[in-house]
């Protein structure tokens, strides 16, 4: 079943509000095994909204619309649905009575506009709003279903989970789940990882995709099947092949973080860790401290020079200061030297990093964490 998501609101187009609803809806639909080919944003304009919904219904089996069902003049989703389907607007008198009684119980007179939240396109079903006033809408149009739900996340999520997804499951008929295994990689760039896995990219079920965040590359393996066990069985051989090709470049799976791996390794060794940081301004220590639940992290010192002094610990990560500009091909890089000292020796490395100061610090933070992780791995393997 193909589902399209349409978020409504000029504030989303202008960047005044982050479109977090699309991410939530996308995850929920994916977990249910629905296919999502398009997700878009349209402003508070009736003509353009009707056009967007017409396009969505032409290429999807169902459309989830979030936003535009409130009481104000710029809430136009209901009107757009009426125009799309060629039907009139009707009022759910029972819900209108509930709105009236609710407002009067608070000692206020209902404003005319508030009753719009009881309006529905003729023939549509009203969807219960457990945390708000506006009815959601479920409307069938030419064999396709359109679901209009609130834009406020506290109202949107319960309506999506309690009213929309159960109906979509019934429409889909056959059970299906979509599951992913996300492998985190360090030590190779996105293009190098993609090159090593090039022939796997053509696989459709499971599929393979890549994403880079700062200096970590993730490989996402996704499978669709009738149940979770079958989906995982499809993923397993592909995961084994990816791991075989990338080797130690793969350091974690399914959201495991580098800092938690470091702390677990230190805990097994009975060691504590501290940082002395110049280029990273304490960001490595902050990430270790936030993940530490076993008193492994001993503290951090932010140093202009990035060395000297600091808390006492069994393992010390020393991050040097940002070096001067250095031409590197068509871009400028700056060097950051880091040293990890353990009870069994010292490991030092210089990283050539690009970007402005903020981006460089982000890169250096990850580099410091991974140098710490790989050093501990090497020590443990001796």
N, C-alpha and C positions, 0 to 999 in steps of 0.2 A: 504494500500500500504506500503510495507516494503522498507525502504531506508537504505543504508549503506554509511558511510562517510569514505573516505580514504584521509589522509593528507600526502603529499609527501615532504620529505626533511630530509637529514641527520642531519641538524642543529636542527631539532625537536627531533630526537632520542638522540642527545648529550646534550639536555637541553640548547643549546645556544639561542634558541628562544622558548618562551612559545607558546604552541599550542592553541592560543585563537580562531583561526578560527573554530575548532571543536565545541567549546562552542557556538559560534554565529550560526553556521549552525544547530547544534542540537536544539537550541531554536526556530529558524525559522521553522524547519521541524515539531517540536512538536506543534507549534502554528497552523500549517496547518492541524494537525491531522494525520500526517504520523507516522508510527511505525519505530523506530530505534532500531535494535537489536544488531548491532555491529558498532564500530567506531575505526579505527586503524591508525597507523603511519607506513610508510615504507620509507626507505632511498633512496638516489639517485642511485639506482641500477636497471638497466633495467630488468634483470631476475627476481629479487624479486618483482618488481613492477608488472610485467605481472602475476606472481603467485598470488599476493594479489588481483589484479583486477579479476582474474579468480575465486578465492574463493568468492569474494564479489558478482559477478554476479550470481553465483550458488545459493546463499541463499537470494538474495534480488531482488526486482522488478526494482530498480533503484539505481545507485551509483553516489554519488557526490564526485569528486576528487578535492582537492584544492592544488595548487602548481605544479611546474614542467613544466610550459608552457612558460617560459621566453626564452631569446635568447642564454643562455650559454650552454656549453657542458654538464653540469650536469642536464639540464632541459630535462627530458626523458619521460614525460607523453604522449606526442603525439606519440613517437616511440613505447611505450608500448601498446598504444591503437591499433596501426597498427598491431603489432605482435599478440595481443589477437584476433583481428577480422580477421586476415589474409588478410589485404588489404594494398595497397600502399599508400605512402604519396603524396598528391598533394598540389599545391600552389594556394591560392586564389589571382589571379593576380590583382584584383581590390584593395584588401587590401594591397598587396605588393606595388602597385603604390602609395597608400596613405602614406605608411610608407616612401617610397623613397622621396616623395614630402615634407613631414613633416620635415625630417632630412635635406634635401637640403635647405629648407627655413630658417634653423638655421645656414646656412653657413658651414655645415659639409658634408662629404662624407659618405654614408651609409656603414657600415661594413657588410661583407657577413653574419655573424651570425644573425644580427638583422632581416633579412628577414625570419628567421625560425618562427617568430611570426605570419607569414601569412600562415603557413603550416597547413594542416588538413588531417586526415585520409580520404581516398577515401570514399565518401558516407556520410560523416559527415556534420553537419550544423555548420557554424561559428556563435559564439555568440558575440554580440556587447559589446565592452569594453569602457564604457563612460569615464573612468578616466585613461586609459592606452593604450598600443599598442597591446599587445598580444590578438589574437582572442581566445575566449573560444570555447569549443568543445561540441557538442551534437551528440552522436553516438549510433545508435541502433545495438545491437548485440544479436542474438538469442532471440529476443523478449524482451530483457532487454535494458534499456537506461542508458548510462554513460554520465555524464556531467563533463567536466574538466574546472575548473575556476581558476583564479589566486590565488596565495598565499598571495599577498599584500592585507591587509584588505580593503584599500581604493578602490581597484579595485574589490576585491572579493564580497563585500557586494552588490554593485549596480548590478553586474552581477547575483548574486544569486536571488535578489529580482525582477529584471526586465526581466531576460531571463530564468532562471532555474525554479523558482517556478511556474510561469504561465504555463509552459509546463507540469510540474508535476501535476498541478491541472487538466489539460485536460486529462492526462493519467489516473489519479485516477477515473475520471468520477463522482463519487458521492461526494458531499460536506461533509466534516467532520472537526470537531474542537476538539482540546485537551485542556482542561482547568484544572488548579490545584488550590487548596486552601492550603496554607502553614500555619500551626499553629505553633507558637513559644512557647516553654515550658521552664519553669525554676523551679527547686526544686526537680526534679527526674532525675536519670541517664537514659541513653538510654535503658539499659536492663530492668529497671523498667517500663519505658513507653511501651516498646515492650511487656512486660509480661501482662500489663493491657489491651493491644489492640490485644493480640495474635490471637484470633479467627477472627479478622477483616482482618488480613494479607492475608487470602486466597481469599478475594474478588478480582475480576478481573476488574470490571467496575461498580463503581469506584475502583481503587487500592489504597492501603495504603503503604507508605514507611517511613523510619526513617533516620534521619541524625543528627549527633552531631557535633557542632562547639564550641570549648572551653567548656563552661559549659551549653550551651543552646542546647536543643534538638528540632528539627523540625519534625513535622508530615505532610507529603505531601499526600493530597488526590487528585487523578487525575481521570478524567472521559473523555471518548470520546463519541461524539454524533454528530448528523447531524448539529446542530447549537449551539451557545453559551448558549442560554436559556435552551436547553435540557441538556447540559453538567452540568450546574449549578444546575439544578433540580436533577440530579443524585448525585451531591456532597452534597447537603443540608442535607439529612437524615444521611449520614455517618458522616458529620461534627458534627451534633447534638449529635450523639452517642459518638464520640470521646470526645467532650467537657463534656458530662455528666460523662464519666468515669474518666477523668483527672481533672475536676473541675478547681480550681484556678491555677493549674499548667500551664494551657494555659493562656498566658498573652497578646498575640498579634496575628495578622493574616496578611498574604500577605505583609510581608516586613516592617510592623510597628515596630519601634525600641523602646527599653526600654527608651532611653534618651528622645525621643519625648513624650512618655507617661508621664515621670516625669515632663517635662516642661509644658505639658498641665495641669497636676494636680496642679502644683504650680501656674500657671496662673489663674486657677479657684479660688484658695484660696487667690490670691493676695499676695503671698509670693515670696521672692527671695531665692536663694540657693548659697552656696559657699562650697568649699572643702579644707580640709587640708590633704595632702597626703604624706605618707611615702613610703609604699610598692609599690604603683602604680605610683610614680614619676610624678604625674599630669595628668595621662591618663584619669581618670574619668572627671576631669575638662575640658580636651581637647574635649572629646566627647560631653559633655553638651554645651560647647561654640560653637562647630561646628553646633549643631542643634538648637541653641537658636535664635529666631527671635523676641522675645518680651522683651528683657532686663531683663529676669528672672535670668540669671546667673550673680552672683556678683563677681566671681573671684576664684582663686585657689592659695594655698600656698603649695609649695613642701618643706617638712620638713624631716630632717634626722630621727627625732624621731616620726614623724607622728602625732604630736599633739601640741597644744598651738599656740595662735595668729591666724593670717590669716584674710581674708576679713570679714567684717560684713555682715550678712544676716539673714533672718528669719529662714532659715534651714541650718544647717551645717552638712556635712558628714566628719567625721574624720577617716581617714584610718591610722592605726598604722603601725609600721615597721615590716619587716619580722622577725619572731621568729627563734629560733635555730632549728636544725634538730631534728625530733622526730620520732622514729620507729613506723610504723603503719602497722602491718602485714608484708607483703613482700616488702613494699616500705617505703620511707622516706617522711614525710610531714613536713611542717612548718606552724606555726600558724600566722594568721593576724587578729587582733581585730579591729572592726569597730564600730563606734557610729554615730547614726543619732540623732541630737537634733532639735526639732521643738518647736514652741510656746506652744505646748500642752504636751510636755514630751520628754523623752530620750529612745532610743531603741539601745541596744548594742548586738553584736554577734561576736563570734570568729569562723573563718573559718580555717579548716585544709586543706592546699593545697599542691599538689605535683608538680614535674617538676623542671626544671632549673629556674634560675632567670627570664628569659624572659617569659617563659610559666607561671610561678607563677604570674607575674605581670598582664598578660593577664587574668588569672582566677580571680585575685583579683579585677581587674577593673570591670569585669562583676558582681562579687559578691557585690561590693560596689554600683553599679547602681541598682541592684535588691533589695538590702537592703533598699536603698532610696525609690524605687518604692513601695515596700510592706509596708514600714512604712507610707508613704503618704496615701496609700489605707486604712490602718487601722485607721489612724487619721480621714480620711474623712468619714468612716463608723460609727464613734461614734455618 
